[in-house]
Structure formats: C-alpha cells, structure tokens
Amino acid sequence: MKTTFEFADTTAHFPSDDESGRVGLELYPTAMNPSEAPRTAQDIDMLVQVKLAGDPYSGGFGQGHTMRNSLSLDAFKFTGREVADGEGQTAVTTSLENGRGHRLEHRLTWHHGDAAAGVTTTFFNTSDSAVTLEMLASFSLGGITPFCPGDTPGRLRIHRFRSGWSAEGRLVTESIERLHLERSWGGYSFFNERFGQVGTMPVRKWFPFLAIEDTEAGVIWGARLAWAGSWQMEVFRQRDKLAISGGLADREFGHWKKSLAPGESFTTPAATIACVQGTLDDLCDRLTAVQQRAAEAHPEVEHDLPIIFNEWCTTWGDPQHDKVVAIAQRLKGTDVRYLVIDAGWYKTEGTEWGGAHGDWIPSPKLFPHGLEATAAAIRETGLIPGLWFEMETVGPQSEAFSKFADHFLQLDGKPITALIRRFWNLEDPLVISYLTERVIGLLERCGFEYLKVDYNETLGIGCDHPDGPGEGLRRQVLASYALFEKIRARLPRLVIENCSSGGHRLEPSMLGCTAMSSFSDAHECVEIPIIAASLHRLMLPRQSQIWAVLRQADSMHRLAYGLAATFLGRMCLSGEITELSDDQWELVLRAQRLYRQAVPIIKHGRSRHFGELGESWRHPQGWQAVVRSSGDELLVVLHAFENAPAHVEIPLGGWKMASRFPGAEADVHGDVLRWCPPQDFSACVVLLSRTR
C-alpha cells in the first residue's frame, strides 16, 4: 500500500508498524532525504489523537496536562487507506478501528497548486451503545525532526503568535530547551506545552498557529486551525522526536465532551499543515495562501480592494445624518468606495452605543429622515453605504434585553452576562427570525451593501448543554457560521467586515465567512504599522483592514506615518476629513492614488520582514520594513520609530524606482534601497519595478 504522497514540493509520509497497527503522519521537503534510523512502534506518533470517556488516561504523569496518547488511542489499529482525485484536489483517507465498533477516518486533502494541506478527523460510532468523546484532535504531526538522529539538542525552535486587545500578532520564538521540552533520560515521562484559548474570541492571548523549526536543516513545520471557538495546540515529547497536534479544546482544557449515539459521527474543525525548507515567512506564505479561494468567493466589488471610510473616529458613536452626508460630499470623486456608519445609529435619549444595541431601530433624532434617506444620500455621491451591527449580543439599555430574557444563552440556568452584554441563543428559531427581520431586513430595505459585524465580548467556557458547556459553545459557534451564511445567501452583493473589538476573530473560518477583517482597535496608535506588519504572517493583507485616522492637528509627517501603514493591508480612513487643510487633503489624495497602483501587489504578493525593533510596541524604537513582491513589481513600506537610525538599507537587487510617498527620502543605489528617515515616527512607501 502506498505510504508517501507528494503535493507541491512536500512529501507526506505515513509510517506504520504492522504488528501494533500504529500509523503516523510526517512531512518533509521532497528534495531532502530524512534520516532513515530504525524505528520501533513507539517511535511512530499516531496521526490521530482521541480520548473516550471511561478509558484509562496515558501514563507518564500526564493526567491534567494532556489527553494525548491515552489507552483509547492504543486500541485503534490501521485498517486501510483510500486515495481520491477529483475537482482539482487529492484526498487521502486513512481508516483505523478499535474492535469496539468505533472507527476513525483521518483525511488529508490538498488542492492542486497549493503548498499546504488540509486535515480533518472523523469519529464514527458504529457500535450498539452511546460513546462520549473527551478529546478528538484535528491533526497530529510527528517525526520532528527527521534530519538528525537522537534528541537533536540546540537546533529546534517553536514559533507562536501572542495576541491581546490592540496588540495582535506578536511573534514569540523559543527553543525547545527553554520551554523545558528536552526528553527525559528514560523516555517514560513526557514533556508538553499545551496552549490555546477558551471562549468565542479565538484570537485572544494566542493565534491558533504553531510552527517548529529545525535551524540546522533549515526546515520548518507548521499548522493553523480554522475554528472560532475554544481551541488548543500542543507540542509533545516523550522520546527523541517531537509531535504537534491541535483542534477543539478538550475536556481538560476547554470543558468539552461530546456524546454520540449509535450511528452518529463527529468531524473536527479543519486544520492546515505545511512544511518548507526556508524561513518562517515561507511557511506562513503557504498557510495563508490557501485562504485566497475563500477571499475570491466574496462579491465582485471586492476584487480590486476598494478603500473604506469609517466614521467611528469622526463621531465616536454619535453618527448623524448631516455629519454622514458631509463626509460623503468630501469623499465624492475620490478613490474611496465604501462609507460605513459605525455604532450608535440606534441610540435613544440617555443611552450609550455599547449598551443600547439589540433592538436595531434607527434613532429618529440622529436620522430624522430615516436611514433609507442617509443611505440614499451616500449612494448619490457614488459611494457604497455600510452599517455597523453587533448582532450576536444584546445590551441592557435595549428593550430586547428584558423582553427576550428566555432567549439568551445560559450557564447553570442563568443568562450569561459579560459586564453588560448577553448572548443570543443562535439555535433558537425565534432569535433567528428576530435577527432576520431587524438586521437582514433593515440592510435590505435601506440598500446597504456593506455590513460591519462587531463582537465585543467572549462567551467564556460555554453554555448549558447536556454534554456540558464546551459542547454548548461549539454549537453556538456553528450557529454563528450559519447566521453569516444566511446573510450572504439573502444579500449576495453584501460585503461583510469581520470585527471583534478589533482583531479577536482573525482566524481562517471567520476570515472565510467575511470579505475582510478589522486588523486591530489600535486606531490612532504609533504601533499600528508593527501590528499590521506582523499580521502578514497570519492572514492575507487583502483581508486586513488598517486604519489611518486623520486629524486637523496632525503634522504632514504624522499624516504620512498613518497613511503609509494602510499599504500593509486594506486602506481604511477615518477622522476629521472635512476639517483638513488643502495641503493635508492633497496628501491624503496622493496616498489614495498610490494605493490604487499598489493593489495588485497587496492582493497577490509575498511579504518579507526587515528591521531592528525594540521590545516595546507601545513605545517602539528602531525601524521596520515590509517588502512585498508580486511578479515584476515590488512594494516597500518603511516606518521609523523613536531613536531611528540616520539611514536604513535593504538589499534588493534588480529593481528601479517607480513611485514613492510622501517624499524623496528613499532611492535605489545599485542593489540597495536606501532610506533616510527625516525624523522619528516617519514613514515612506516605495513602488519599484524590475530592471531588464
């Protein structure tokens, strides 16, 4: 039976042991030859990870730290493999059974042309009695590293990305030794690092991403999860080689278990895995590139990455018809295409934007002619009108908060309240009917073609369900997906923006549901370019909406600093545009024109990072550059922070200057791009073309 498969330049190898029935999954660059050291059954890390309630846990002092390698898993034996080709993809399905009427199917899939593969695991209960899952991983990848025998001291590093509000995507790189993952002398005790998040803000504390680098072989393995609820990833070591796995947060980590009646099955969220001889940037290119298909499925208007204006940092939750129309008139004839009315349009007297949401009745005071008239006025200027909703939660100043008290999610029989917010039960037909009328109906009646979906709290450990709060949370996440699909089906021309207090939902499943995402709530912070650059490794820049808030009091350098950052993703403007001077406004228009030229590179390019940064993001020092290439074009976005050097140089080779913003401080000298920052906290954007 075939045990190796190639996709792009990567080999997927399924090592197996006939006597024990164990089978694993390992990846390596096809052009490289892994070490062929003799293997025992214990050397094969299983390609699936499962724990059934009532079965013994693993030994090695594992209970409470990991649910991997339980005795549930030991009972499963390899039974077969099927390969299917069709619709531009290949799927390899590996089956295992445990003799108790339970079957596992591990499915590895890759689209032809992709350099990364998707993985899911399905559990089938074909027995005559119910069974309860306590853990089922989406993926498990072993044999790291195959390029050195023994326990490979000093050469393995782990890459992860931390996240926090207005501080998304900080790279953390640590050695195996520093994380205390060296093997024990006897190989009995294991060492592991299990991490993740619990709740419905999937990018909270960590991104669902993990990479392991063999620094001497120059090979890096990585995975990311597509799931908007509680998740976990794990680095595991008991003997020489490392294994990584991840999926839904299990019973220990995320309060999850799932009962399956006879005949039922359960499939995990999808993971994406890749391996490359190269750098972390190379690996991240592969993991994010697979998102292009989902991005292309959104309305055609999105294909040339329109510029957005959002009035949040203009009115701060107090939008009014006259103010919005004045903004629309200022934007008329520019390269801006979307004008978004943000939170507060539904407020009543004495209420706040963050507590009044839930009824979704436009304020007659703020919009005396109705939202229809405001949307129509926006369209008359040639812009596409957009509207903000936080549709999955309800505030205490709304009528819905008390009127529909029995239709919110509960824990221990009481509504879950996070400070002031409660959460709709999205499996409740009344709730879906209500949201269909109040959200979808309003968008449709008024002719809005852009929807900003915010989500400003997390559900926590979950909600009441017979299987426990973790399963309740999982079902709420699936219901949230279904709501997004309902909106898209009803309003196929609608462009949807994903926001969750900025960037708390920047994971593949939500990125797939929506055309673009708010990168952060760091609207006016000096760290904007640092966050935006870091996110290139975690999402497509074409989907990363980056704000430049324009103030009348800003110097030209400060305006240029913010505008330049938007070239790291989707340009979104806000602020006091009706009050800018002619010179300030001309600078904004220049940035817009150059942005339109850069769109093909932003949409299709590959990014590389340069710079020398201090540890603080809030008080950044040094400089950074992101070089993004696409074919014969190159985009370079440079930022200087405090204590910036007098000049910086970036080796390029074979490029000539095409355009630049804002001034002439950057130029090409031979094979080097040289930039002389005019002062601290300045920026420069350069477009280059290939020399012939």
C-alpha positions, 0 to 999 in steps of 0.5 A: 500500500502506498505510504508517501504522497507528494503535493507541491514540493512536500512529501507526506509520509505515513509510517506504520508498524504492522504488528501494533497497527500504529500509523503516523503522519510526517512531512518533509521537503521532497528534495531532502532525504530524512534520516532513515534510523530504525524505528520501533512502534513507539517511535511512530506518533499516531496521526490521530489523537482521541480520548473516550470517556471511561478509558484509562488516561496515558501514563507518564504523569500526564493526567491534567496536562494532556489527553494525548496518547491515552489507552483509547488511542492504543486500541485503534489499529490501521485498517486501510487507506483510500486515495481520491482525485477529483475537482482539482484536489487529492484526498487521502483517507486513512481508516483505523478501528478499535474492535469496539465498533468505533472507527476513525477516518483521518483525511488529508486533502490538498488542492492542486497548486497549493503548498499546504494541506488540509486535515480533518478527523472523523469519529464514527460510532458504529457500535450498539451503545452511546460513546462520549468523546473527551478529546478528538484532535484535528491533526497530529504531526510527528517525526520532528525532526527527521534530519538528525538522529537522537534528541537533536539538542540546540537546533529546534525552535517553536514559533507562536503568535501572542495576541491581546486587545490592540496588540495582535500578532506578536511573534514569540520564538523559543527553543525547545530547551527553554520551554523545558521540552528536552526528553527525559533520560528514560523516555517514560515521562513526557514533556508538553506545552499545551496552549490555546484559548477558551471562549468565542474570541479565538484570537485572544492571548494566542493565534491558533498557529504553531510552527517548529523549526529545525535551524540546522536543516533549515526546515520548518513545520507548521499548522493553523486551525480554522475554528472560532471557538475554544481551541488548543495546540500542543507540542509533545515529547516523550522520546527523541522526536517531537509531535504537534497536534491541535483542534477543539479544546478538550475536556481538560482544557476547554470543558468539552465532551461530546456524546454520540449515539449509535450511528452518529459521527463527529468531524473536527474543525479543519486544520492546515499543515505545511512544511518548507525548507526556508524561513518562517515567512515561507511557511506562513506564505503557504498557510495563508495562501490557501485562504485566497479561494475563500477571499475570491468567493466574496462579491465582485466589488471586492476584487480590486480592494476598494478603500473604506471610510469609517466614521467611528473616529469622526463621531465616536458613536454619535453618527448623524445624518448631516455629519454622514452626508458631509463626509460623503460630499468630501469623499465624492470623486475620490478613490474611496468606495465604501462609507460605513456608519459605525455604532450608535445609529440606534441610540435613544435619549440617555443611552450609550452605543455599547449598551443600547444595541439589540433592538436595531431601530434607527434613532429618529433624532440622529436620522430624522429622515430615516436611514433609507434617506442617509443611505440614499444620500451616500449612494448619490455621491457614488459611494457604497453605504455600510452599517455597523451591527453587533448582532450576536449580543444584546445590551441592557439599555435595549428593550430586547434585553428584558423582553427576550430574557428566555432567549439568551444563552445560559450557564447553570440556568442563568443568562450569561452576562459579560459586564453588560452584554448577553448572548443570543441563543443562535439555535433558537428559531425565534432569535433567528427570525428576530435577527432576520427581520431587524438586521437582514431586513433593515440592510435590505430595505435601506440598500446597504451593501456593506455590513460591519459585524462587531463582537465585543465580548467572549462567551467564556467556557460555554453554555448549558448543554447536556454534554456540558458547556464546551459542547454548548459553545461549539454549537453556538459557534456553528450557529454563528457560521450559519447566521453569516451564511444566511446573510450572504445567501439573502444579500449576495452583493453584501460585503461583510467586515469581520470585527471583534473589538478589533482583531479577536476573530482573525482566524481562517473560518471567520476570515472565510465567512467575511470579505475582510477583517478589522486588523486591530482597535489600535486606531490612532496608535504609533504601533499600528504599522508593527501590528499590521506588519506582523499580521502578514504572517497570519492572514492575507493583507487583502483581508486586513483592514488598517486604519489611518485616522486623520486629524486637523492637528496632525503634522504632514509627517504624522499624516504620512506615518498613518497613511503609509501603514494602510499599504500593509493591508486594506486602506481604511480612513477615518477622522476629521476629513472635512476639517483638513487643510488643502495641503493635508487633503492633497496628501491624503489624495496622493496616498489614495492614488498610490494605493490604487497602483499598489493593489495588485501587489497587496492582493497577490504578493509575498511579504518579507520582514526587515528591521531592528525593533525594540521590545516595546510596541507601545513605545517602539524604537528602531525601524521596520520594513515590509517588502512585498513582491508580486511578479515584476513589481515590488512594494516597500513600506518603511516606518521609523520609530523613536531613536531611528537610525540616520539611514536604513538599507535593504538589499534588493537587487534588480529593481528601479524606482517607480513611485514613492510617498510622501517624499524623496527620502528613499532611492535605489543605489545599485542593489540597495534601497536606501532610506533616510528617515527625516525624523522619528515616527516617519514613514515612506512607501516605495513602488519599484519595478524590475530592471531588464 
